[in-house]
Structures are given as structure tokens and as C-alpha cells.
Amino acid sequence: MSSSIAIVQGWQAAANDQNIDRLLELSAPDIAIIGPRGRGSGHQLLREWIARAGLTLSTRRAFQHGDTVVLAQHGTWLSSATGGVPSDATLASRFRVRDEQVIEFERYDDLASALAAAGMCETDEQPSAT
């Protein structure tokens, strides 16, 4: 397994566990966070996003080319009010890694869009990376 995929998997595990200290260790201070509500950057935004998102992602497939990793995932959003599961979806995330830190995270509605944005294809899939 490449170190970029290992870093992304550690980042994702920290995000799922809401382990902010570990998440910040694995994130560049100016990490770019891109999603349906727009684009922002920095550790403070990352802290706020993790605190409110209620999102847990499980990885189904992993792709890599250079410093870019794409994960095909299943997401579950938990309601903070009820603790229940209001919604879930299949989605994909694109990460860029530099100097053993995630420098960019972007969420996509589907794998094809994430792979296209990353300039990747099915042949970039990494076996046993999930």
C-alpha cells in the first residue's frame, strides 16, 4: 500500500472517530476543503466541519495516481438531534497528499466524477487498499 493511501486512510479514520488531534496532524495547516456548500481552507474550518457534519464514510475502493487518492465510499449522516440515521449515500472523495499530510479534500456525488476530476481511470485502482 502506498504511503499516500495510508495517510488518507488514517485521515479518514480520524475524521470518522472525530479524533480532531490526529486529524489535524494529518492535515496541512491550509488544507483545502471542497464540498457541496463551497470551498474553504484551514484547520479551523476542518474542526467546524467535523463537528457539524455527522458524516461517517466507509471505503469500498481506492485509486491512486501520484499524490492524488480517490476513494469510492458509502456515507452515513447521523442526526445530532436524534442520534438516528437520517440519510446515506454512495459517494466519492478526492484527496491530495504532500509531505505526509492531506492538503486537499473534495467530496463528489459519484466515483466517475471524482476520477475524472483527478485525471484517473479504473486502471488506477489499488488492490486491497480498503
C-alpha positions in Angstrom: 0.0 0.0 0.0 1.4 3.4 -0.9 2.1 5.9 1.8 -0.4 8.4 0.3 -3.2 5.8 0.6 -2.1 5.0 4.2 -2.2 8.7 5.1 -5.6 9.2 3.5 -6.9 6.1 5.3 -5.6 7.4 8.6 -7.2 10.8 7.9 -10.5 9.2 7.1 -10.4 7.0 10.3 -9.6 10.1 12.4 -12.5 12.0 10.8 -14.9 9.1 11.4 -13.8 8.9 15.0 -13.9 12.7 15.4 -10.3 12.5 16.6 -9.5 16.1 16.0 -5.9 16.0 17.2 -5.0 13.1 14.9 -7.0 14.7 12.0 -5.1 18.0 12.4 -1.7 16.1 12.5 -2.6 14.5 9.1 -3.8 17.8 7.6 -1.8 20.7 6.2 -2.5 23.9 8.1 -4.0 25.4 5.0 -5.9 22.2 3.9 -8.5 23.0 1.2 -11.9 21.5 1.9 -14.3 21.5 -1.0 -17.9 20.2 -0.9 -21.5 20.9 -1.9 -21.5 24.2 0.1 -18.4 25.6 -1.4 -14.7 25.8 -0.7 -12.7 26.9 2.3 -9.4 26.2 4.0 -7.5 25.8 7.2 -7.6 23.8 10.4 -10.4 25.9 12.0 -12.8 25.2 9.1 -11.8 21.5 9.3 -12.7 21.5 13.0 -16.0 23.1 12.4 -16.9 20.8 9.5 -16.1 17.7 11.5 -18.1 19.0 14.5 -21.3 19.6 12.4 -21.2 17.1 9.5 -22.2 14.0 11.4 -20.7 12.0 8.5 -19.1 8.6 8.7 -17.5 7.3 5.5 -16.7 3.6 4.8 -14.3 3.0 1.9 -15.2 0.5 -0.8 -12.4 1.0 -3.4 -9.3 3.1 -3.6 -7.5 4.7 -6.6 -4.2 6.5 -6.7 -2.1 8.4 -9.2 0.9 10.3 -7.9 -0.1 12.4 -4.9 -3.8 12.1 -5.6 -6.1 9.5 -4.0 -9.7 8.8 -4.8 -11.9 6.7 -2.5 -15.2 5.2 -3.5 -17.3 5.4 -0.3 -20.6 4.9 1.4 -21.5 7.8 3.6 -23.9 7.9 6.6 -25.1 11.2 8.1 -26.2 11.0 11.7 -28.7 13.4 13.1 -27.2 15.2 16.1 -30.7 15.8 17.5 -31.9 12.2 17.4 -28.7 10.1 17.0 -30.5 8.3 14.3 -29.6 7.8 10.7 -31.4 10.3 8.5 -29.7 9.5 5.3 -27.0 7.6 3.5 -25.5 7.7 0.0 -22.8 6.3 -2.2 -20.2 8.9 -3.0 -16.5 9.5 -3.6 -13.8 11.6 -2.1 -10.6 13.0 -3.7 -7.5 13.8 -1.7 -4.2 15.3 -2.4 -1.3 14.5 -0.2 2.0 16.3 0.2 4.7 15.8 2.8 2.7 13.1 4.5 -0.3 15.4 5.1 -3.6 15.8 3.3 -3.5 19.2 1.5 -6.9 18.9 -0.2 -10.2 17.1 0.3 -13.1 17.2 -2.1 -16.4 15.2 -1.9 -18.2 14.1 -5.1 -21.6 12.6 -5.7 -20.2 9.7 -7.6 -17.0 7.9 -8.4 -16.9 8.7 -12.1 -16.9 12.5 -11.3 -14.1 12.1 -8.8 -12.0 10.0 -11.1 -12.5 12.5 -13.9 -11.5 15.4 -11.7 -8.4 13.6 -10.6 -7.5 12.6 -14.2 -7.7 8.9 -13.2 -9.4 5.8 -14.6 -10.3 2.3 -13.4 -6.7 1.1 -14.0 -5.6 3.4 -11.2 -7.4 1.2 -8.6 -5.2 -0.1 -5.9 -5.8 -3.8 -4.9 -6.6 -4.5 -1.2 -6.3 -0.8 -0.3 -9.6 -0.7 1.6 
